[in-house]
Amino acid sequence: MNRIALHQSTVHPLDPVGLVRVVERAGLQSIGLRVAAVVDGTQWWSKGIGSEMLHELVPALLASRVTVLDVGRVELGPELRVVDSRHAYSRALELGVRLGAQFVTARAATGSAEDPAELFGLLAELAHRYRLRPLLSVVPGTPVADLERAVAVVGDTGGGVVLDVSPLRDEADRIADTVVELGDLLGYVRVPARELGGAGAGRGMLATLPPEIAVAIGGTVADAPGAPGPIADDHVARVVALREAVDAMLRHPEAAH
């Protein structure tokens, strides 16, 4: 059964403990936390593993049995060439291992002339020491603007990619083919919360997704760190609706018979 996660960006400015409570009540299994972004990091994670938030968050995770799918998002920059605990990537790795995350996500920097393959390789080497698997996200307008480029950057680092799926624009056959082509490079699938909930949108689109691949409900690449998420009121009811929409995407048409 595919694990369904809710990214923190969808409920911002709700804090991480509040996110856990919403996810537990809505019947989801996991969360995704953005701990490297400057705005969010200043609020909750500026002290890394010394942050007071951990004193509440860890017990909340243990009590609810909610897991952490990923922590992010690391921006690939030249600071990765120097091991320094003051940098955001160190905060993400330290918090990721402390929270039992499976993945750490990264993206190329807008307008950067740096080689993203070299920088992702450096991140991968560090992440493996923390028993985290690095995943690269595709972001239009950056040096990694499409999936083909992301696959080339990841190469043989042991990392993977995040596959963004639009229930409004993508086709089930294309998604199925892409999943097969990616193989072990596929980390998890991300679906934007803003596109879920339409009548029949994306129904059955992820029906052939292998059961070990998680589906994360997230924001969009255009969402700025610190911006309000798409879930503004009545969090639990809205997240239940999102979970049901993802369930419909995962349900094979033959399952109705």
Summary of the structure (lengths in Angstrom):
residues: 257
radius of gyration: 17.3
end to end distance: 19.1
largest distance: 57.1
contacts: 859
relative contact order: 0.16
helix: 43%
strand: 18%
